[in-house]
Amino acid sequence: MGQLSAVIAVWVVMAFPMPVGYCLGLIALSAWINVALSVRFPARHRLGVPLATTLLAYDIVQLAALLYLTGGVQNPFSLLLLAPVTVSAATLPPASTILLGLLAVSSSVFLLYNYWPLPWYEGLRFDNPFVYKLGMVAAITAGIVFIALYAWRLAREAELMTRALAATEEVLAREQKLHALDGLAAAAAHELGTPLSTIVLVTSELAREVADTPYAEDVRLLGDQAKRCREILRKLTREPGEPDVWYQRLSLRELLEEASRPYRDSKEVVVTGAADTLASGNGVIEPVALRRPGMIYGIGNIIENAVDFAKSRVDITARWSASTVTIVIADDGPGFPPELIETLGEPYVSTRRQGGGRKQGRAGGLGLGFFIAKTLLERSGATLSLENRAEPEHGAIVTVAWPRAEFEQASKET
């Protein structure tokens, strides 16, 4: 419609002679291509990069053909050669933009030497000096480069802002879920206290009655697990007191020893730690942090999962340098299911539903334990990564890494 309006204004209103038939033919070709695309694709369809690049290249060629018929680069509308390149810079990969930019510059250079006369008054020929037309080509080239780079930068910044907003929304959603779980834990601690006490009492009486039967060991195990549940609930509801400053200070290996201590009964748990081979200066010194229950719980939960799925051994390796603190927890179990490894750490995603665990037939988990552990560790500044051992070995590997400053400074919060 824009091209048609310009042709009608010059030919009818201003009455300048011009090859109107050829111009209208080129405009009609573009109109029919637009109609065909509208019929072929729905309004919400997003074109692929090759087709979008081809259509923008056609726009440049079609505009160059119109300019060839109407004065070349002398035509004021030669500025529109910038438009397809700008659209490409904002929406397509850099390779497409470079290709279209070269096509637009080549078209302007061609129009510098080859063109039909600019529509002008009858009997007169309008022709600018060559130097002026060369300046027009230079201006078009500079405009293509500048505007394309500027549009690409704006599009890139908008993309980064969109990603940052999505990441922020995800973090807020995780925080809201954890906050809801805090309330759920408090309610569970309150509601489960009485039935657990009853279970402990009943199992104590049963243990005396079946002392000499094959069921004695199972009843004793049931009582021990009920007592353990009651102790966990007691920790959840315990009021924080004034901590001893020296007791609160833990080296990295001491932290791992404390977090792994409750899970050493059934499997071999080996804790090792050393400075990185390239560490020097203060980086050789083992990091020391104040005790944080959230950090200990998070690491302990990961160790518990590793012990549950390990066949015989769990290795916990600590490494540190001047800039990083890393903990690697590896087991010799079946490893993470490939279809779940990308989503583990989200609520209600659990590997226990795959039939793993210490005992066959163990009830499936909700996936909340690892979600809570992951969130607590990320609050302390850590990042978690999951992977499986390379063939022919088998087992899962969980890596927890902090910037050393975050590990030591964040743990000083009260």
C-alpha positions as CSV (number, residue, x, y, z in Angstrom):
1,M,0.0,0.0,0.0
2,G,2.9,2.4,0.7
3,Q,4.6,1.7,-2.6
4,L,1.3,2.0,-4.5
5,S,0.5,5.4,-2.8
6,A,3.9,6.7,-3.7
7,V,3.5,5.7,-7.4
8,I,0.0,7.2,-7.6
9,A,1.2,10.5,-5.9
10,V,4.1,10.9,-8.4
11,W,2.2,9.7,-11.5
12,V,-1.3,11.2,-10.9
13,V,-1.0,14.0,-8.5
14,M,2.4,15.4,-9.6
15,A,1.9,14.3,-13.2
16,F,5.6,13.2,-13.6
17,P,6.2,10.7,-16.5
18,M,7.4,7.4,-15.2
19,P,7.3,3.6,-16.2
20,V,4.1,3.1,-14.2
21,G,3.3,-0.3,-15.8
22,Y,6.5,-1.9,-14.7
23,C,6.2,-0.3,-11.2
24,L,2.6,-1.5,-10.7
25,G,3.7,-5.0,-11.9
26,L,6.4,-5.2,-9.2
27,I,4.0,-4.0,-6.5
28,A,1.3,-6.5,-7.6
29,L,3.8,-9.3,-7.4
30,S,4.6,-8.4,-3.8
31,A,0.9,-8.1,-3.0
32,W,0.2,-11.6,-4.4
33,I,3.1,-13.1,-2.5
34,N,1.6,-11.6,0.7
35,V,-1.8,-13.1,-0.1
36,A,-0.2,-16.5,-0.8
37,L,1.7,-16.4,2.5
38,S,-1.5,-15.4,4.4
39,V,-3.4,-18.4,2.8
40,R,-0.5,-20.8,3.4
41,F,0.3,-20.0,7.0
42,P,-2.0,-19.1,9.9
43,A,-1.7,-15.7,11.5
44,R,0.2,-17.1,14.6
45,H,2.7,-19.1,12.5
46,R,6.3,-18.2,13.1
47,L,8.5,-18.5,10.0
48,G,11.7,-20.4,10.1
49,V,15.0,-18.6,9.7
50,P,15.7,-19.7,6.1
51,L,12.2,-18.6,4.8
52,A,12.2,-15.4,6.8
53,T,15.7,-14.5,5.4
54,T,14.5,-15.3,1.9
55,L,11.4,-13.1,2.2
56,L,13.5,-10.2,3.5
57,A,16.0,-10.7,0.7
58,Y,13.1,-10.5,-1.7
59,D,11.9,-7.2,-0.2
60,I,15.4,-5.8,-0.8
61,V,15.5,-7.0,-4.4
62,Q,11.9,-5.8,-5.1
63,L,12.7,-2.3,-3.7
64,A,15.9,-2.2,-5.6
65,A,14.0,-3.0,-8.8
66,L,11.5,-0.1,-8.1
67,L,14.4,2.2,-7.5
68,Y,16.1,1.1,-10.7
69,L,13.0,2.2,-12.6
70,T,12.8,5.6,-10.7
71,G,16.2,7.2,-10.4
72,G,18.4,4.8,-8.5
73,V,20.0,6.1,-5.3
74,Q,18.8,9.6,-6.2
75,N,15.3,8.5,-5.3
76,P,14.6,9.6,-1.7
77,F,13.0,6.3,-1.0
78,S,16.4,4.5,-1.3
79,L,16.5,5.0,2.4
80,L,14.0,2.1,2.8
81,L,16.8,-0.3,1.9
82,L,17.6,-0.1,5.6
83,A,14.3,-1.6,6.7
84,P,14.7,-5.3,5.9
85,V,18.2,-5.3,7.4
86,T,16.8,-3.7,10.6
87,V,14.0,-6.2,10.9
88,S,16.6,-9.0,10.5
89,A,18.9,-7.5,13.2
90,A,16.0,-7.5,15.7
91,T,14.6,-11.0,15.0
92,L,17.0,-13.2,13.1
93,P,20.5,-14.6,13.8
94,P,23.6,-12.4,12.9
95,A,24.5,-14.5,9.9
96,S,21.1,-13.6,8.2
97,T,21.6,-9.9,9.0
98,I,25.1,-9.9,7.6
99,L,23.9,-11.6,4.4
100,L,21.0,-9.1,4.0
101,G,23.2,-6.2,4.8
102,L,25.6,-7.2,2.0
103,L,22.7,-7.6,-0.4
104,A,21.4,-4.1,0.5
105,V,24.8,-2.5,0.1
106,S,25.4,-4.3,-3.2
107,S,22.0,-3.2,-4.5
108,S,22.8,0.5,-3.6
109,V,26.2,0.2,-5.4
110,F,24.5,-1.3,-8.5
111,L,21.9,1.6,-8.4
112,L,24.8,4.1,-8.3
113,Y,25.6,3.2,-11.9
114,N,22.5,1.6,-13.3
115,Y,19.0,3.3,-13.3
116,W,16.3,4.9,-15.3
117,P,15.9,8.6,-15.0
118,L,14.2,10.0,-11.8
119,P,10.6,11.0,-12.6
120,W,10.7,14.8,-13.2
121,Y,9.1,17.6,-15.2
122,E,8.3,16.9,-18.8
123,G,11.3,17.6,-21.1
124,L,13.8,17.9,-18.1
125,R,16.2,15.3,-16.7
126,F,17.2,15.4,-13.1
127,D,20.7,14.0,-12.4
128,N,22.8,14.7,-9.3
129,P,26.6,14.8,-9.6
130,F,28.4,11.5,-9.2
131,V,30.0,12.5,-5.9
132,Y,26.6,13.3,-4.4
133,K,25.3,9.9,-5.5
134,L,28.4,8.2,-4.0
135,G,27.6,10.0,-0.8
136,M,24.1,8.6,-0.8
137,V,25.6,5.1,-1.2
138,A,27.9,5.8,1.7
139,A,25.1,7.1,3.8
140,I,22.9,4.0,3.1
141,T,25.9,1.7,4.0
142,A,26.6,3.6,7.3
143,G,22.9,3.6,8.1
144,I,22.6,-0.1,7.6
145,V,25.6,-0.9,9.8
146,F,24.7,1.5,12.6
147,I,20.9,0.8,12.8
148,A,21.4,-3.0,12.4
149,L,24.0,-3.0,15.3
150,Y,21.7,-0.8,17.4
151,A,18.7,-3.0,16.7
152,W,20.6,-6.1,17.5
153,R,21.9,-4.7,20.8
154,L,18.4,-3.7,21.8
155,A,17.0,-7.1,20.9
156,R,19.8,-8.8,22.8
157,E,19.2,-6.7,25.9
158,A,15.5,-7.3,25.7
159,E,16.2,-11.1,25.5
160,L,18.5,-11.0,28.5
161,M,15.9,-9.0,30.5
162,T,13.2,-11.6,29.6
163,R,15.5,-14.4,30.8
164,A,16.3,-12.5,34.0
165,L,12.6,-11.9,34.6
166,A,11.8,-15.6,34.0
167,A,14.6,-16.6,36.4
168,T,13.4,-14.2,39.1
169,E,9.8,-15.5,38.7
170,E,11.2,-19.1,39.1
171,V,13.1,-18.2,42.2
172,L,10.1,-16.4,43.7
173,A,7.9,-19.5,42.9
174,R,10.5,-21.8,44.7
175,E,10.6,-19.5,47.7
176,Q,6.8,-19.5,47.9
177,K,6.7,-23.3,47.8
178,L,9.4,-23.5,50.5
179,H,7.5,-21.0,52.6
180,A,4.4,-23.2,52.3
181,L,6.5,-26.3,53.2
182,D,7.7,-24.5,56.3
183,G,4.1,-24.1,57.5
184,L,3.4,-27.7,56.5
185,A,6.4,-28.9,58.5
186,A,5.3,-27.1,61.6
187,A,1.8,-28.5,61.3
188,A,3.1,-32.0,60.8
189,A,5.4,-31.7,63.8
190,H,2.4,-30.6,65.9
191,E,0.0,-33.3,64.6
192,L,2.4,-36.2,64.4
193,G,3.7,-35.9,68.0
194,T,0.9,-37.8,69.7
195,P,0.6,-40.7,67.3
196,L,4.4,-41.2,67.3
197,S,4.4,-41.4,71.1
198,T,1.7,-44.0,70.9
199,I,3.6,-46.0,68.4
200,V,6.8,-45.9,70.6
201,L,4.7,-47.1,73.6
202,V,3.0,-49.9,71.7
203,T,6.3,-51.1,70.1
204,S,7.9,-51.1,73.5
205,E,5.2,-53.4,74.9
206,L,5.3,-55.6,71.8
207,A,9.1,-55.9,72.1
208,R,8.7,-57.5,75.5
209,E,6.0,-59.9,74.4
210,V,7.8,-61.1,71.3
211,A,11.3,-61.1,72.7
212,D,11.9,-64.8,71.9
213,T,10.2,-64.9,68.5
214,P,11.4,-64.2,64.9
215,Y,9.5,-60.9,65.0
216,A,11.6,-59.4,67.8
217,E,14.2,-57.8,65.4
218,D,11.5,-56.2,63.2
219,V,9.6,-54.8,66.2
220,R,12.8,-53.4,67.6
221,L,13.6,-51.7,64.3
222,L,10.1,-50.3,64.1
223,G,10.5,-48.8,67.6
224,D,13.9,-47.3,66.7
225,Q,12.5,-45.7,63.6
226,A,9.6,-44.2,65.5
227,K,12.0,-42.7,68.0
228,R,14.0,-41.3,65.2
229,C,10.9,-39.6,63.8
230,R,10.1,-38.2,67.2
231,E,13.6,-36.8,67.5
232,I,13.3,-35.1,64.1
233,L,10.0,-33.5,65.0
234,R,11.6,-32.3,68.3
235,K,14.3,-30.6,66.2
236,L,11.7,-28.9,64.1
237,T,9.9,-27.4,67.1
238,R,13.0,-26.6,69.2
239,E,13.4,-23.0,70.1
240,P,16.8,-21.6,69.1
241,G,19.0,-20.7,72.0
242,E,22.3,-18.7,72.3
243,P,24.9,-20.8,70.4
244,D,28.4,-21.2,71.6
245,V,30.7,-19.3,69.2
246,W,33.5,-21.9,69.2
247,Y,31.0,-24.7,68.8
248,Q,29.4,-23.0,65.9
249,R,32.7,-22.8,63.9
250,L,33.2,-25.8,61.5
251,S,35.9,-26.5,59.0
252,L,34.7,-27.9,55.7
253,R,35.6,-31.5,56.5
254,E,34.0,-31.2,60.0
255,L,30.8,-30.0,58.4
256,L,30.8,-33.1,56.1
257,E,31.6,-35.4,59.0
258,E,28.7,-34.0,61.0
259,A,26.3,-34.1,58.0
260,S,27.2,-37.8,57.1
261,R,27.4,-39.2,60.7
262,P,23.7,-40.4,60.9
263,Y,24.0,-42.4,57.7
264,R,27.2,-44.5,58.3
265,D,25.5,-47.6,59.7
266,S,24.5,-49.5,56.6
267,K,27.0,-48.4,54.0
268,E,30.6,-47.3,53.8
269,V,30.8,-43.5,53.8
270,V,34.3,-42.1,53.1
271,V,35.0,-38.3,53.6
272,T,38.2,-36.8,52.1
273,G,39.3,-33.3,51.5
274,A,42.2,-31.3,50.2
275,A,43.2,-28.1,48.5
276,D,43.1,-28.0,44.8
277,T,46.5,-28.9,43.2
278,L,46.8,-25.4,41.7
279,A,45.8,-23.6,44.9
280,S,48.3,-21.3,46.5
281,G,48.5,-18.7,49.3
282,N,45.4,-18.4,51.3
283,G,43.7,-20.9,49.0
284,V,45.5,-23.7,50.6
285,I,43.9,-23.0,54.0
286,E,40.8,-25.1,54.6
287,P,37.7,-22.9,54.7
288,V,35.9,-22.4,58.0
289,A,32.3,-21.3,58.4
290,L,29.8,-20.8,61.1
291,R,27.4,-23.7,61.6
292,R,24.2,-23.3,59.6
293,P,21.4,-25.9,60.1
294,G,20.0,-25.3,56.6
295,M,23.4,-26.0,55.0
296,I,24.0,-29.1,57.1
297,Y,20.5,-30.4,56.5
298,G,20.8,-29.9,52.7
299,I,24.1,-31.7,52.5
300,G,22.8,-34.4,54.8
301,N,19.8,-35.0,52.6
302,I,21.9,-35.5,49.5
303,I,24.2,-37.9,51.5
304,E,21.1,-39.8,52.7
305,N,19.9,-40.2,49.1
306,A,23.3,-41.4,48.1
307,V,23.4,-44.0,50.9
308,D,19.9,-45.2,50.1
309,F,20.8,-46.0,46.5
310,A,24.4,-47.0,46.9
311,K,25.3,-50.7,46.7
312,S,28.2,-50.5,49.2
313,R,30.0,-47.2,49.2
314,V,29.5,-43.4,49.1
315,D,32.5,-41.1,48.5
316,I,32.3,-37.5,49.7
317,T,35.2,-35.4,48.4
318,A,35.8,-31.8,49.3
319,R,38.1,-29.5,47.3
320,W,38.9,-25.8,47.9
321,S,41.0,-23.0,46.5
322,A,41.2,-19.2,46.9
323,S,38.0,-18.7,44.8
324,T,35.8,-21.9,45.1
325,V,34.6,-24.5,47.6
326,T,33.4,-27.8,46.0
327,I,31.8,-30.9,47.5
328,V,31.3,-34.0,45.3
329,I,29.0,-36.8,46.6
330,A,29.3,-40.0,44.5
331,D,27.7,-43.4,45.1
332,D,28.0,-46.8,43.3
333,G,24.3,-47.3,42.8
334,P,22.2,-47.4,39.6
335,G,22.6,-43.6,38.9
336,F,20.0,-41.1,38.0
337,P,17.3,-42.0,35.5
338,P,18.2,-40.1,32.2
339,E,14.6,-39.0,31.8
340,L,14.5,-37.3,35.2
341,I,18.0,-35.9,35.6
342,E,17.0,-32.5,34.1
343,T,14.0,-32.1,36.4
344,L,15.3,-33.5,39.7
345,G,15.1,-30.8,42.4
346,E,11.6,-29.8,41.5
347,P,8.8,-30.7,43.9
348,Y,7.1,-34.0,43.3
349,V,9.8,-35.3,41.1
350,S,11.4,-38.3,42.8
351,T,13.6,-41.2,41.8
352,R,12.1,-43.4,44.5
353,R,9.1,-44.0,42.3
354,Q,11.4,-45.9,40.0
355,G,11.8,-48.7,42.7
356,G,15.1,-47.6,44.2
357,G,16.0,-47.2,47.8
358,R,17.4,-49.4,50.5
359,K,14.7,-52.0,50.3
360,Q,12.8,-53.3,47.3
361,G,9.2,-52.2,47.5
362,R,10.0,-49.1,49.5
363,A,7.2,-46.5,49.2
364,G,7.8,-43.8,46.6
365,G,8.8,-40.4,47.8
366,L,7.3,-37.0,46.8
367,G,10.6,-35.5,45.8
368,L,10.2,-32.8,48.5
369,G,13.3,-33.7,50.4
370,F,15.8,-33.0,47.6
371,F,13.8,-29.9,46.6
372,I,14.1,-28.5,50.1
373,A,17.8,-29.5,50.3
374,K,18.5,-27.9,46.9
375,T,16.7,-24.7,47.9
376,L,18.4,-24.4,51.3
377,L,21.9,-24.8,49.6
378,E,21.1,-22.3,46.9
379,R,20.1,-19.8,49.6
380,S,23.6,-20.1,50.9
381,G,25.0,-19.3,47.5
382,A,25.7,-22.8,46.2
383,T,25.0,-24.2,42.8
384,L,24.1,-27.9,42.3
385,S,24.8,-30.1,39.3
386,L,23.8,-33.8,38.8
387,E,25.4,-36.4,36.5
388,N,26.0,-40.1,36.3
389,R,29.4,-41.8,36.3
390,A,30.9,-42.5,32.9
391,E,30.8,-46.0,31.6
392,P,31.8,-48.7,32.5
393,E,31.3,-47.3,36.1
394,H,27.9,-46.8,37.5
395,G,26.4,-44.4,40.1
396,A,25.3,-40.9,40.7
397,I,27.4,-37.8,41.2
398,V,26.1,-34.6,42.9
399,T,28.4,-31.6,42.9
400,V,27.7,-28.7,45.2
401,A,29.9,-25.6,44.6
402,W,30.2,-22.2,46.3
403,P,32.3,-19.2,45.6
404,R,34.6,-19.3,48.6
405,A,33.6,-15.8,49.7
406,E,29.9,-16.8,49.6
407,F,30.6,-20.0,51.6
408,E,32.5,-18.2,54.3
409,Q,30.5,-14.9,54.4
410,A,27.0,-16.3,53.9
411,S,27.6,-18.7,56.7
412,K,28.3,-15.8,59.1
413,E,24.6,-14.7,58.9
414,T,22.7,-15.4,62.1
